[in-house]
Amino acid sequence: MRLIARKETYSLALLMTCSFILSGCGGNTVEETKLATVPVSGTVMLDGASPGECIIEFRPVSVGTGEINKSATARVKEDGSFVVGTYGDGDGAPVGKYSVHLLPLDSTAGPGPQAKDAEVDIADQADGVELSIMLESAEGSVDPLLTPPQ
């Protein structure tokens, strides 16, 4: 009887030790993989005018082996102004080269403004980056935000 009690005590101690060790593994991988960001704001124009309210997305152009591929987005206001966020609203974007894409606010509204390919460089500037993006419509594209309904 005494032997069984010791065996259960050792089993319980082993189980508690393993649980303690395993609870420390893994960590918070989201925080560990966050890239440093710089403040980014600016204006976007499509054929010389504001594209209207939409989303502007910045997709990394070249990402090295082992680097994190993280897009940044912003809501474009009626006047074409925007403030970029990567992990939260307005927190900026990681330094790098990005392709620029305009998307509709509502995915059921159609493809959004279609623009020719454009790229921007976001530099490491402590006081932030101010972008002025001038896009041209892609040939043959119809912009549902600028074209009146028929």
C-alpha positions as CSV (number, residue, x, y, z in Angstrom):
1,M,0.0,0.0,0.0
2,R,2.8,2.4,0.9
3,L,4.6,1.6,-2.4
4,I,1.5,2.6,-4.4
5,A,1.2,5.9,-2.6
6,R,4.8,6.8,-3.4
7,K,4.3,5.8,-7.1
8,E,1.3,8.1,-7.3
9,T,3.3,10.9,-5.7
10,Y,6.1,10.5,-8.1
11,S,3.7,10.4,-11.1
12,L,2.0,13.6,-9.9
13,A,5.3,15.3,-9.4
14,L,6.5,14.3,-12.8
15,L,3.2,15.5,-14.4
16,M,3.4,18.9,-12.7
17,T,7.1,19.3,-13.7
18,C,6.3,18.5,-17.3
19,S,3.3,20.9,-17.3
20,F,5.5,23.7,-15.9
21,I,8.2,23.2,-18.4
22,L,5.8,23.0,-21.4
23,S,3.9,26.1,-20.3
24,G,7.1,28.2,-20.8
25,C,7.6,27.0,-24.4
26,G,6.2,28.7,-27.5
27,G,6.0,32.3,-26.2
28,N,3.9,34.9,-28.0
29,T,5.0,34.5,-31.6
30,V,2.9,37.5,-32.8
31,E,4.9,39.9,-30.7
32,E,8.2,38.2,-31.6
33,T,7.6,38.6,-35.4
34,K,6.5,42.2,-35.5
35,L,8.6,44.4,-37.7
36,A,9.5,47.9,-36.7
37,T,7.4,50.5,-38.5
38,V,7.8,54.1,-39.5
39,P,4.9,56.6,-39.7
40,V,3.5,56.8,-43.2
41,S,0.9,59.2,-44.5
42,G,0.1,60.9,-47.8
43,T,-2.2,61.5,-50.7
44,V,-3.1,59.3,-53.7
45,M,-4.4,60.6,-57.0
46,L,-5.8,58.6,-59.9
47,D,-5.5,60.4,-63.2
48,G,-5.0,63.7,-61.4
49,A,-8.1,63.4,-59.1
50,S,-8.9,61.6,-55.8
51,P,-10.0,58.0,-56.3
52,G,-12.6,58.7,-53.7
53,E,-13.1,56.6,-50.6
54,C,-11.3,53.3,-51.0
55,I,-8.5,51.2,-49.5
56,I,-4.8,51.6,-50.5
57,E,-2.7,48.5,-50.0
58,F,1.1,48.4,-49.9
59,R,2.4,44.9,-50.8
60,P,6.1,44.1,-50.3
61,V,7.9,43.8,-53.7
62,S,10.9,41.8,-52.6
63,V,11.3,39.9,-49.4
64,G,14.5,38.0,-48.7
65,T,14.7,34.5,-47.4
66,G,13.5,34.2,-43.8
67,E,12.1,37.8,-43.9
68,I,8.5,38.5,-43.0
69,N,6.1,39.4,-45.9
70,K,3.8,42.0,-44.3
71,S,1.4,44.2,-46.3
72,A,0.2,47.6,-45.0
73,T,-3.1,49.3,-45.7
74,A,-4.9,52.6,-45.2
75,R,-8.4,53.9,-45.8
76,V,-8.3,56.7,-48.4
77,K,-10.5,59.6,-47.6
78,E,-12.6,61.5,-50.1
79,D,-9.8,64.0,-50.7
80,G,-7.2,61.3,-51.4
81,S,-5.4,61.5,-48.0
82,F,-4.5,58.4,-46.0
83,V,-2.5,57.2,-42.9
84,V,-1.0,53.8,-43.2
85,G,-1.2,50.9,-40.7
86,T,0.4,47.5,-40.6
87,Y,-0.6,46.0,-37.2
88,G,-3.2,48.6,-36.2
89,D,-4.7,51.8,-37.5
90,G,-2.1,54.5,-38.3
91,D,1.0,52.6,-36.8
92,G,2.9,53.0,-40.1
93,A,4.7,50.5,-42.3
94,P,8.0,48.6,-42.2
95,V,10.8,50.1,-44.3
96,G,11.0,48.6,-47.8
97,K,9.8,48.7,-51.4
98,Y,6.0,48.2,-52.0
99,S,3.7,47.8,-54.9
100,V,0.6,50.0,-54.6
101,H,-3.0,48.7,-55.1
102,L,-6.4,50.4,-54.8
103,L,-9.2,48.3,-53.4
104,P,-12.9,49.0,-52.9
105,L,-14.2,49.7,-49.3
106,D,-16.9,47.1,-49.9
107,S,-15.8,43.9,-51.6
108,T,-19.3,43.5,-53.1
109,A,-19.0,46.8,-55.0
110,G,-16.7,45.4,-57.7
111,P,-13.0,45.4,-58.2
112,G,-12.4,49.1,-57.3
113,P,-10.3,51.6,-59.1
114,Q,-7.9,49.9,-61.6
115,A,-4.5,51.6,-61.8
116,K,-1.3,50.8,-63.6
117,D,1.4,49.1,-61.6
118,A,3.2,51.6,-59.3
119,E,5.9,51.2,-56.6
120,V,7.0,53.3,-53.6
121,D,9.9,53.1,-51.3
122,I,9.3,53.6,-47.6
123,A,12.5,54.8,-46.0
124,D,13.6,54.7,-42.4
125,Q,12.9,58.3,-41.3
126,A,12.3,59.0,-37.6
127,D,9.9,61.9,-38.4
128,G,7.8,59.7,-40.8
129,V,7.3,59.4,-44.5
130,E,5.0,61.6,-46.5
131,L,4.0,60.0,-49.8
132,S,2.4,61.7,-52.8
133,I,1.3,58.9,-55.1
134,M,0.2,59.7,-58.7
135,L,-1.5,56.7,-60.4
136,E,-2.8,56.3,-63.9
137,S,-5.8,54.2,-64.8
138,A,-5.0,50.9,-66.4
139,E,-6.0,50.8,-70.1
140,G,-9.5,49.6,-70.6
141,S,-10.4,49.6,-66.9
142,V,-13.7,50.9,-65.6
143,D,-13.5,52.6,-62.3
144,P,-16.8,51.9,-60.4
145,L,-16.0,54.7,-57.9
146,L,-15.7,57.4,-60.7
147,T,-18.2,56.0,-63.3
148,P,-21.9,56.9,-62.7
149,P,-24.3,54.0,-62.6
150,Q,-26.3,53.4,-65.8
